[in-house]
Amino acid sequence: MSKPPTYTIYQPESDAPQPGNSIECRVTGAIRTPYKRMEDCPSRHNEREYLPCTIWLAPEYAPGLGGLEAGGRALVFYWLHLARRDMVQLPTREGVRDKQVGVFSLRTPPRPNPIAAAVVEILAVREDELDVVGLDCLDGTPLLDIKNARFYEGSEVAGGLS
């Protein structure tokens, strides 16, 4: 009797990419939002409320939504395609900061890899779409990935993600 194939989630070992190397990500869908301009997006600099948004997945990725449910939370990764990629420090800005600050200490779009992440509340799940609240990106933003947001007890920061 033959053994069933071994299930693995990793590919065979290879060297990890090094600083300066490029890696590849796949766009898995798009995010539809009511935000058409940067000024429309909610941020810590304004009082705008987070409005419902729809995450659409390409047909080959849509089955990956199985297991997500309305009322749950998800961690959404998206690509800020209009953001500058040549900045690692932001300059002073009147009324905001009086000295330069590194982009890794902020949630600012300009950065070497303009990947954004947000924990969202799931409002509805359909065959190839999620309706969510909690995104701050422009309409048409490329979707990279979605993960179930699991929180753990005992985190030094309340509501720590696992």
C-alpha positions as CSV (number, residue, x, y, z in Angstrom):
1,M,0.0,0.0,0.0
2,S,1.5,3.4,-1.0
3,K,1.8,6.3,1.4
4,P,-0.3,9.4,0.8
5,P,1.7,12.4,-0.4
6,T,3.3,14.4,2.4
7,Y,1.6,17.7,3.1
8,T,4.0,20.7,3.4
9,I,3.4,24.4,3.5
10,Y,7.0,25.3,2.7
11,Q,9.1,25.0,-0.4
12,P,12.5,23.2,-0.3
13,E,15.2,25.2,1.6
14,S,16.9,28.0,-0.2
15,D,18.9,31.0,0.9
16,A,16.9,33.9,2.3
17,P,16.9,37.1,0.3
18,Q,19.5,39.6,1.5
19,P,19.1,43.4,2.0
20,G,18.9,45.1,-1.4
21,N,17.5,41.9,-3.1
22,S,14.1,42.0,-4.7
23,I,11.3,39.6,-3.8
24,E,8.1,39.0,-5.6
25,C,4.6,39.5,-4.3
26,R,1.4,38.8,-6.2
27,V,-1.6,41.1,-6.3
28,T,-4.5,39.0,-5.2
29,G,-7.3,41.5,-5.7
30,A,-8.3,45.1,-5.3
31,I,-9.8,47.3,-2.5
32,R,-12.8,49.4,-3.4
33,T,-13.2,52.4,-1.1
34,P,-15.1,55.7,-1.1
35,Y,-11.8,57.5,-0.8
36,K,-10.8,59.1,-4.1
37,R,-8.1,61.5,-2.9
38,M,-5.6,61.2,-0.1
39,E,-7.4,64.0,1.7
40,D,-10.5,61.8,1.8
41,C,-8.8,59.0,3.7
42,P,-9.1,58.8,7.5
43,S,-5.8,59.4,9.3
44,R,-4.5,60.7,12.7
45,H,-4.3,64.1,11.1
46,N,-8.1,64.4,10.5
47,E,-11.4,63.5,12.1
48,R,-12.7,61.4,9.1
49,E,-14.6,58.3,10.0
50,Y,-13.7,54.9,8.6
51,L,-16.3,54.0,6.0
52,P,-17.3,50.5,4.7
53,C,-15.0,49.2,1.9
54,T,-15.1,46.1,-0.3
55,I,-12.2,43.8,-0.8
56,W,-12.4,42.0,-4.1
57,L,-10.3,38.9,-4.8
58,A,-9.3,37.5,-8.2
59,P,-11.1,34.2,-9.0
60,E,-8.0,32.1,-8.3
61,Y,-7.7,33.6,-4.8
62,A,-11.4,33.8,-3.9
63,P,-11.5,30.3,-2.3
64,G,-9.0,31.6,0.3
65,L,-11.9,33.5,1.9
66,G,-13.3,30.2,3.3
67,G,-13.4,30.3,7.1
68,L,-13.7,34.1,7.4
69,E,-17.0,35.2,8.9
70,A,-19.0,38.4,9.4
71,G,-18.3,39.8,12.9
72,G,-14.7,38.6,12.8
73,R,-11.5,40.5,12.2
74,A,-8.9,40.2,9.5
75,L,-5.4,41.6,9.0
76,V,-5.3,43.1,5.5
77,F,-2.0,43.8,3.6
78,Y,-2.1,46.2,0.7
79,W,0.3,48.0,-1.6
80,L,0.3,51.8,-1.6
81,H,1.1,52.0,-5.3
82,L,1.2,55.8,-5.4
83,A,3.6,56.2,-2.5
84,R,7.2,57.4,-2.9
85,R,9.8,54.6,-2.4
86,D,12.9,56.8,-2.0
87,M,12.4,58.0,1.5
88,V,13.6,56.6,4.8
89,Q,13.1,59.8,6.8
90,L,10.4,62.4,6.6
91,P,11.4,66.1,6.8
92,T,10.1,68.5,9.4
93,R,6.5,69.6,8.8
94,E,4.9,72.7,10.4
95,G,2.3,71.7,12.9
96,V,3.1,68.0,12.7
97,R,6.8,67.5,13.6
98,D,9.7,69.7,14.4
99,K,12.5,67.3,13.5
100,Q,13.1,64.6,10.9
101,V,11.6,61.2,11.7
102,G,12.3,57.7,10.3
103,V,9.5,56.1,8.3
104,F,9.7,52.8,10.2
105,S,8.3,54.7,13.3
106,L,5.3,55.9,11.4
107,R,2.4,54.5,9.4
108,T,3.2,56.9,6.5
109,P,2.9,55.8,2.9
110,P,6.4,56.8,1.7
111,R,8.8,54.0,2.5
112,P,11.1,51.5,0.7
113,N,8.3,49.0,0.5
114,P,5.0,50.7,0.6
115,I,3.1,47.8,2.2
116,A,0.3,48.8,4.5
117,A,-1.5,46.7,7.1
118,A,-4.8,47.2,8.9
119,V,-6.9,45.2,11.2
120,V,-10.5,45.4,9.9
121,E,-13.9,44.3,11.1
122,I,-15.6,42.0,8.6
123,L,-19.1,43.1,7.8
124,A,-20.0,40.5,5.2
125,V,-18.4,37.6,3.3
126,R,-19.4,36.7,-0.3
127,E,-17.9,34.4,-2.9
128,D,-15.1,36.7,-3.9
129,E,-15.6,39.8,-1.7
130,L,-15.4,41.0,1.9
131,D,-17.1,44.1,3.1
132,V,-15.0,45.6,5.9
133,V,-14.5,48.7,8.1
134,G,-11.1,50.0,9.1
135,L,-9.2,50.7,5.8
136,D,-7.6,54.0,5.0
137,C,-6.5,53.5,1.4
138,L,-7.5,55.0,-2.0
139,D,-10.1,53.3,-4.2
140,G,-8.4,50.7,-6.4
141,T,-5.5,50.0,-4.0
142,P,-3.9,46.6,-4.8
143,L,-4.6,43.8,-2.3
144,L,-1.6,41.7,-1.3
145,D,-2.9,39.3,1.4
146,I,-5.5,38.7,4.1
147,K,-5.0,36.9,7.4
148,N,-7.3,36.0,10.2
149,A,-6.6,38.5,13.0
150,R,-6.0,36.5,16.2
151,F,-5.3,38.4,19.4
152,Y,-3.5,36.9,22.3
153,E,-3.8,37.3,26.1
154,G,-0.8,38.5,28.1
155,S,0.5,40.8,25.5
156,E,2.5,43.8,26.8
157,V,0.4,45.9,24.4
158,A,-3.4,45.5,24.8
159,G,-4.9,43.6,21.9
160,G,-1.6,42.2,20.6
161,L,-1.7,40.3,17.4
162,S,-0.4,36.7,17.2
